[in-house]
Structures are given as C-alpha cells and as structure tokens.
Amino acid sequence: MTAVLYLFCSILLPLILTLAVEIPVGCLLIKEKYRIPVLVCVNVLTNVPLNLALAFADGTAYTVLYVAGEAAVIAVETLLFRALLSLRFSRALKVSAILNLLSFCAGVLFYVIFYQII
C-alpha cells in the first residue's frame, strides 16, 4: 500500500466518517451557538492522534490502544465541550460518550461493508 493511500485509510477516512456522524448528531444534542466549529476542532484534536497511534499498532497492542484511546478521547472531549460550550460536566460526558459510540459503530459497520466489497 502506498504511503498516501495508507495515510488516507488510516487518518483521513476515519476523520471524515467521524465528522459525518458526529456533526449532525452533535447538532441535535448540543444547541450552543458555536457547536459546529467546536465539534470539528475537537474531533480533529482527538481523532487524528488516536488514529495515527493506531496506524502503527497491531494485534493485542491495537486492541488495548483502541480501548484506552477511546476512553481518553471521551475524557478529553468532555473537558473541551465543558470549557468551549459551557456544558455541565455530566452533559458534556453524555454527549461525548454518545457521539463516540455512534461514530465507533459507524466505523465498524463501514469497515465490515468495505472489506466485504474488496
């Protein structure tokens, strides 16, 4: 696999899929004025580093890193939503957990379908 294709599949594609899921749902869950730019920025800050780390992991390390990374993403996003959108901590945590669960499920579904095709 070429470096460009690997970068696209490992970093950009997961980010695009995540944004495609989390922005519309985030707009339903968050009513604050700057929700769209905050959702985009927060996802770029959390999704890209996680997927970059996952791109270099395999086997058990991948699974452990994925679970720990998703937990860290939820924690960081919760704090960022709280700070940037003035959401209560419990609300920010619920929003982050819901958005990440949905984008995780969308990612799994996408890759199951994608790998059935190729």
Secondary structure per residue as TSV (DSSP state, phi and psi in degrees):
chain	resnum	aa	ss	phi	psi
A	1	M	-	360.0	133.2
A	2	T	-	-69.7	159.0
A	3	A	H	-61.8	-38.7
A	4	V	H	-67.5	-45.1
A	5	L	H	-64.9	-40.6
A	6	Y	H	-62.2	-43.4
A	7	L	H	-61.5	-45.1
A	8	F	I	-61.1	-49.0
A	9	C	I	-69.2	-32.0
A	10	S	I	-89.8	-31.1
A	11	I	I	-117.2	-57.4
A	12	L	I	-73.1	-43.1
A	13	L	H	-61.5	-47.5
A	14	P	H	-60.8	-36.8
A	15	L	H	-66.2	-44.7
A	16	I	H	-62.0	-45.0
A	17	L	H	-63.2	-43.6
A	18	T	H	-60.5	-47.3
A	19	L	H	-63.9	-37.9
A	20	A	H	-63.3	-30.6
A	21	V	H	-88.3	-48.8
A	22	E	H	-76.8	-28.4
A	23	I	H	-68.8	-51.7
A	24	P	H	-62.9	-43.3
A	25	V	H	-68.3	-40.2
A	26	G	H	-59.6	-36.6
A	27	C	H	-67.0	-28.5
A	28	L	H	-75.7	-34.4
A	29	L	H	-88.2	-27.1
A	30	I	-	-117.7	128.3
A	31	K	-	-107.6	-2.6
A	32	E	S	-63.2	154.2
A	33	K	T	-56.3	-47.7
A	34	Y	T	-99.1	32.8
A	35	R	H	-63.3	-39.7
A	36	I	H	-67.1	-51.6
A	37	P	H	-63.4	-32.8
A	38	V	H	-66.9	-45.0
A	39	L	H	-59.3	-43.2
A	40	V	H	-64.3	-51.2
A	41	C	H	-62.7	-43.9
A	42	V	H	-62.4	-41.3
A	43	N	H	-68.5	-38.7
A	44	V	H	-63.8	-41.0
A	45	L	H	-68.3	-27.3
A	46	T	H	-106.2	-39.2
A	47	N	H	-71.0	-44.6
A	48	V	H	-63.1	-50.5
A	49	P	H	-60.6	-40.0
A	50	L	H	-62.9	-47.4
A	51	N	H	-70.9	-28.7
A	52	L	H	-65.0	-44.8
A	53	A	H	-64.3	-42.0
A	54	L	H	-65.7	-28.4
A	55	A	H	-63.6	-22.2
A	56	F	T	-107.4	7.4
A	57	A	-	-108.6	157.5
A	58	D	-	-151.5	165.3
A	59	G	H	59.0	-137.0
A	60	T	H	-62.4	-38.1
A	61	A	H	-59.4	-38.0
A	62	Y	H	-62.0	-48.2
A	63	T	H	-63.1	-46.5
A	64	V	H	-62.9	-45.4
A	65	L	H	-64.0	-38.5
A	66	Y	H	-63.3	-48.8
A	67	V	H	-65.2	-48.8
A	68	A	H	-63.8	-39.8
A	69	G	H	-64.8	-42.2
A	70	E	H	-64.8	-38.9
A	71	A	H	-63.2	-42.7
A	72	A	H	-65.2	-39.6
A	73	V	H	-61.1	-45.5
A	74	I	H	-61.1	-42.3
A	75	A	H	-63.6	-47.7
A	76	V	H	-65.4	-45.0
A	77	E	H	-62.5	-38.4
A	78	T	H	-58.3	-48.2
A	79	L	H	-65.1	-39.7
A	80	L	H	-68.1	-42.6
A	81	F	H	-61.4	-40.9
A	82	R	H	-62.5	-46.2
A	83	A	H	-73.0	-43.9
A	84	L	H	-87.0	-27.0
A	85	L	H	-115.1	0.9
A	86	S	-	57.2	35.4
A	87	L	-	-80.1	147.5
A	88	R	-	-60.1	151.8
A	89	F	H	-55.6	-47.4
A	90	S	H	-62.9	-38.6
A	91	R	H	-68.0	-44.5
A	92	A	H	-61.3	-40.9
A	93	L	H	-64.4	-44.6
A	94	K	H	-62.1	-45.5
A	95	V	H	-61.5	-48.1
A	96	S	H	-61.2	-44.6
A	97	A	H	-63.3	-44.3
A	98	I	H	-63.5	-48.2
A	99	L	H	-61.1	-43.4
A	100	N	H	-70.6	-35.7
A	101	L	H	-63.4	-44.7
A	102	L	H	-65.6	-42.3
A	103	S	H	-71.4	-32.0
A	104	F	H	-62.6	-48.3
A	105	C	H	-61.9	-41.0
A	106	A	H	-63.2	-40.2
A	107	G	H	-64.3	-44.6
A	108	V	H	-62.1	-46.7
A	109	L	H	-61.1	-44.8
A	110	F	H	-58.5	-48.6
A	111	Y	H	-70.5	-33.0
A	112	V	H	-63.3	-46.9
A	113	I	H	-67.5	-45.2
A	114	F	H	-59.4	-45.6
A	115	Y	H	-75.8	-15.4
A	116	Q	H	-74.9	-29.7
A	117	I	H	-78.3	-42.0
A	118	I	-	-92.2	360.0
